Amino acid sequence: MLVSLLRNALWGVPLSGETFEKATPEDWEETKILARRGGVSALVFHAAMQLPEALLPSLQLKLKWGLEAENTIERFRHQEKTARELSAFFHKAGIRMLTIKGLGIARYYPRPELRECGDIDIWLFGQGEKGNRLIADSGRDIDTSNPKHSVFSFDGVLIENHHTFLDEALYGMDRRLDKILTHILEKQACNRSEEGGDGIYFPPADFNALFLIRHAAMHFTGGISLRHVTDWAMFLDREAGNIDRERVNRILHGEKLDKFAGILTAIACCYLGLSPEKAIIPCEPYREEAGKVLADMMREQPACKNRNPLSILAFKVRHFTDTQWRYRIVYGRFSFPGRVWMSVKAHILRPETILKTK
């Protein structure tokens, strides 16, 4: 049910009555849970409302689900408005603003407002420190403790002003990729909307091809959501012809990210309906693993229900060993002691994560 509804939301594939005619209230409740867990709830709800009245879920579920979808739309519109105002704010000081991730990817969807967004991620074309000073001088609180990005609130929306795009403090791969991503932005023209100051800028295709895969891979090792796959599918659908495939695939192969990229692409093609012509990596070699990864995405991510530090430690050790297969997909063959050290290093750099229960 979820896959059928997503295909309709993304590509307009007609819904088959056979898929839904025997659906029970429990089936609909589970579909709603899976959609919400995957970060695609509003997309799936609006697709479901195209079904004939006799096949729709209960009125109670429709009302509850519809309210959540409407909240997603309102949050998106508020974020769009905030991005325009923030762009105008920086434009007055001669600073251009690039928007990455959420808002930038949403524009690839048939209805961008149905794509759930969190905070707004920006890059100020090398003028991040000047931007931070402007924010501080405006009387807003700003947190600059994270070397990757500063954080502040603008019109009630959390903004991350990126100094680097990836986690350079932890991974050599990210240090190398960050240089490549910055070089792309220096050499290739960015896309631009005509709203907010001199416009809001969005990354070129080669940037997003590399950034989306690495960003999704980082989430995958801890637990990825279905929205990462729909983002990748919609991006490829719109931008496949603008990607320097040879260069992007060479970089992905060099960083051993080609297998993960292949699996993500295979899920997009084999399950979500992306045309194989838009795939930058052949899907067939990864079809079997794509099914395993998709099933893993649908599972509820484990959490420790006990706040006792020893219980949290035991939970983390158990989760650490259970997720080795994810790390092998992303990093290929790796040293187990090396991964232990990386985990320790991550906790040292971010001590607030030590007692996290999820």
C-alpha positions in Angstrom: 0.0 0.0 0.0 2.8 2.4 0.9 4.8 1.8 -2.2 1.7 2.1 -4.4 0.7 5.4 -2.8 4.3 6.8 -3.1 4.5 5.9 -6.8 1.3 7.9 -7.3 2.6 10.8 -5.3 5.9 11.0 -7.1 5.0 10.1 -10.7 1.2 10.1 -10.9 1.1 6.3 -11.4 -2.7 5.3 -11.2 -3.7 3.5 -8.0 -4.9 0.0 -8.4 -8.1 -0.8 -6.5 -7.0 -4.4 -6.0 -4.2 -3.2 -3.7 -6.7 -1.4 -1.4 -10.1 -3.2 -1.7 -9.3 -5.7 1.1 -7.4 -3.3 3.3 -8.4 -3.5 6.9 -8.4 -0.5 9.4 -5.3 -2.1 10.8 -3.6 -2.1 7.3 -4.4 1.6 7.0 -3.0 2.4 10.5 0.2 0.5 9.7 0.5 2.3 6.3 0.2 5.6 8.2 2.8 4.6 10.7 5.2 3.5 8.0 4.7 6.7 6.1 5.3 8.8 9.2 8.4 6.8 10.1 9.7 7.3 6.6 9.2 11.0 6.6 6.7 10.8 3.7 3.4 11.1 5.5 1.9 14.1 3.7 2.9 12.7 0.3 1.2 9.4 1.1 -1.9 11.0 2.6 -2.6 13.2 -0.5 -2.2 10.2 -2.8 -4.6 8.1 -0.6 -7.3 10.8 -0.9 -7.5 10.1 -4.6 -9.0 6.6 -4.0 -12.7 6.1 -4.4 -14.8 6.7 -1.3 -15.4 3.0 -0.7 -11.6 2.3 -0.5 -10.7 5.2 1.8 -9.6 4.7 5.5 -11.9 5.5 8.3 -13.1 9.1 8.9 -11.2 9.2 12.2 -7.9 8.2 10.6 -8.5 10.6 7.6 -9.1 13.5 9.9 -6.0 12.8 12.1 -3.8 12.1 9.1 -5.1 15.1 7.2 -4.4 17.4 10.1 -0.8 16.2 10.2 -0.4 16.7 6.4 -1.8 20.2 6.7 0.7 21.0 9.5 3.5 19.8 7.1 2.2 22.2 4.4 2.0 25.1 6.8 5.6 24.4 8.1 6.9 24.3 4.6 5.3 27.5 3.6 6.6 29.2 6.7 10.1 27.9 5.9 9.9 29.2 2.4 8.9 32.6 3.6 11.7 32.6 6.2 14.2 31.6 3.6 13.2 34.5 1.4 13.4 36.9 4.3 16.8 35.5 5.4 18.1 35.8 1.9 17.0 39.5 1.8 18.7 40.1 5.2 22.0 38.8 3.9 21.6 40.5 0.5 21.6 43.9 2.2 25.2 43.1 3.4 26.2 41.9 -0.1 26.1 38.2 0.8 24.6 35.5 -1.4 22.7 32.6 0.3 22.8 29.0 -0.9 20.1 26.6 0.4 21.0 22.9 0.6 19.1 19.8 1.6 15.4 20.2 2.6 14.1 23.3 0.8 16.5 22.9 -2.1 15.5 19.3 -2.7 11.7 19.9 -2.2 11.6 21.9 -5.4 12.1 18.6 -7.4 8.8 17.2 -6.1 5.6 17.6 -8.0 4.2 19.4 -4.9 7.2 20.7 -2.9 5.0 21.6 0.1 4.3 17.9 0.8 8.0 17.2 1.3 8.7 17.3 5.1 11.4 19.7 6.1 13.3 20.2 9.4 15.6 23.1 9.8 17.1 25.3 7.0 20.6 24.6 5.9 22.5 27.4 4.2 26.0 28.3 2.9 27.1 31.9 2.4 29.7 31.4 -0.4 32.7 31.7 2.0 31.2 34.6 4.0 29.9 32.5 6.9 31.8 34.4 9.6 30.5 37.7 8.3 27.0 36.2 8.3 27.4 35.1 11.9 28.4 38.6 12.9 25.4 40.1 11.2 23.1 37.7 13.0 24.7 38.4 16.4 24.6 42.2 15.7 20.9 41.9 15.0 20.4 40.7 18.6 19.7 37.0 17.8 21.4 34.3 19.8 23.9 32.2 17.8 25.7 29.0 18.7 29.1 28.8 17.0 30.5 25.8 19.1 30.1 23.3 16.3 33.0 23.4 13.7 30.6 22.2 11.0 28.0 24.9 11.3 26.7 27.7 13.5 23.1 27.6 14.6 20.5 30.4 15.2 16.8 31.0 15.0 15.2 33.3 12.4 11.5 33.9 12.5 11.1 30.8 14.7 12.9 28.5 12.2 16.2 26.8 13.2 19.0 27.8 10.7 22.3 26.0 10.2 24.9 28.2 8.6 27.4 25.7 7.2 31.2 26.3 7.5 31.7 22.8 5.9 29.1 20.6 4.2 30.2 17.4 5.7 31.7 16.1 9.0 35.3 16.9 8.4 36.2 16.5 12.1 35.5 12.8 12.0 36.0 11.4 8.5 38.9 11.7 6.0 36.3 10.9 3.3 34.4 14.0 4.3 37.4 16.2 4.2 38.2 15.1 0.7 34.6 15.4 -0.5 34.2 18.8 1.1 37.0 20.1 -1.0 35.4 18.7 -4.2 32.0 20.1 -3.3 33.4 23.6 -2.6 35.3 23.4 -5.9 32.1 22.5 -7.8 30.4 25.6 -6.3 33.4 27.8 -7.3 33.4 26.5 -10.9 29.8 25.7 -11.8 26.8 28.1 -11.9 24.2 27.6 -9.1 20.5 27.6 -9.8 18.7 30.6 -8.6 15.1 31.5 -7.6 14.0 35.1 -8.1 12.7 35.4 -4.5 14.3 37.1 -1.6 16.9 39.8 -2.1 18.9 38.9 -5.2 17.4 35.4 -5.1 17.9 32.1 -3.2 20.6 29.9 -4.7 20.5 26.1 -5.0 23.4 23.8 -5.8 24.2 22.5 -9.3 23.5 18.9 -10.2 27.1 17.5 -9.6 27.1 18.9 -6.1 23.8 17.4 -5.2 24.7 14.0 -6.7 27.7 13.7 -4.4 26.2 15.5 -1.4 22.9 13.6 -1.3 24.7 10.2 -1.4 27.2 11.0 1.3 24.5 12.7 3.5 22.2 9.6 3.1 25.1 7.3 3.8 25.9 9.0 7.1 22.2 8.6 8.1 22.2 5.0 6.9 24.8 3.8 9.3 22.5 4.9 12.2 19.2 4.4 10.5 18.0 6.0 7.3 14.4 7.1 6.4 12.5 6.5 3.2 12.6 10.3 2.5 16.3 10.0 1.7 15.3 7.6 -1.2 12.5 9.8 -2.5 14.8 12.8 -2.4 17.4 10.8 -4.5 14.7 9.6 -6.9 13.2 13.0 -7.5 16.6 14.6 -7.9 17.6 12.0 -10.5 14.3 12.4 -12.3 14.9 16.1 -12.7 18.6 16.4 -13.0 20.0 13.1 -14.5 20.7 14.9 -17.8 22.8 17.6 -16.1 25.1 15.3 -14.1 28.6 14.6 -15.2 28.1 10.8 -14.7 31.7 9.8 -15.5 33.1 12.3 -13.0 30.5 11.6 -10.3 30.8 7.8 -10.6 34.6 8.1 -10.5 34.5 10.0 -7.2 31.9 7.7 -5.7 34.0 4.7 -6.6 37.1 6.3 -5.2 35.4 6.9 -1.9 33.8 3.4 -2.0 30.3 5.0 -2.0 29.4 3.5 -5.3 27.8 0.4 -3.7 25.6 2.4 -1.4 24.7 4.7 -4.3 23.8 1.7 -6.4 21.5 0.3 -3.6 19.8 3.6 -3.2 19.3 3.9 -6.9 18.0 0.3 -7.1 15.3 1.1 -4.4 14.3 4.2 -6.4 14.0 2.3 -9.7 12.8 -1.2 -8.6 10.3 -0.1 -5.8 9.5 3.6 -6.2 9.2 3.7 -10.0 12.1 5.9 -11.1 12.8 5.3 -14.8 16.0 3.2 -15.2 17.2 5.7 -17.9 17.6 8.2 -15.1 19.8 6.0 -13.0 23.5 7.1 -12.9 24.4 3.6 -11.7 23.1 0.3 -13.0 20.4 -1.1 -10.7 20.5 -4.9 -11.4 23.7 -5.7 -9.5 22.1 -4.2 -6.3 18.5 -5.4 -6.6 18.7 -8.1 -3.9 20.5 -5.8 -1.4 18.0 -3.0 -2.2 15.2 -5.2 -0.9 17.1 -5.9 2.3 17.8 -2.2 2.9 14.3 -1.1 2.1 12.9 -3.7 4.6 15.4 -2.3 7.2 14.2 1.2 6.6 10.6 0.2 7.4 11.5 -1.2 10.8 11.2 0.9 13.9 14.6 2.1 15.0 15.5 0.7 18.4 15.6 2.8 21.5 16.7 2.3 25.1 13.8 2.7 27.4 15.9 2.7 30.5 17.8 5.9 31.4 20.3 4.0 33.6 23.8 4.7 32.2 24.7 1.0 32.3 21.6 0.1 30.4 22.3 2.8 27.8 25.9 1.5 27.4 24.6 -2.1 27.0 22.1 -0.9 24.4 24.7 1.0 22.4 27.1 -1.9 22.4 24.3 -4.2 21.2 23.3 -1.7 18.5 27.0 -1.2 17.5 27.4 -4.9 16.7 24.0 -5.3 15.1 24.7 -2.6 12.5 28.1 -3.8 11.2 26.5 -4.8 7.9 25.4 -1.2 7.3 29.0 0.0 7.8 30.3 -2.6 5.4 27.9 -1.3 2.7 29.1 2.3 3.1 32.8 1.8 3.8 33.5 -1.6 2.3 36.1 -3.6 4.4 36.9 -1.7 7.5 38.8 -2.2 10.7 36.6 -3.1 13.6 38.9 -1.5 16.1 39.0 1.5 13.8 35.2 1.8 14.0 35.4 1.6 17.8 37.9 4.4 17.8 35.7 6.5 15.4 32.7 6.0 17.8 34.8 7.0 20.8 36.0 10.1 18.9 32.5 11.1 17.9 31.4 10.9 21.5 34.4 13.0 22.6 33.6 15.7 20.1 29.9 15.6 21.0 29.6 14.6 24.6 25.9 15.3 24.6 25.4 12.1 22.5 26.9 9.8 25.1 23.6 9.2 27.0 21.3 9.4 23.9 18.8 6.6 24.1 18.1 6.4 20.3 
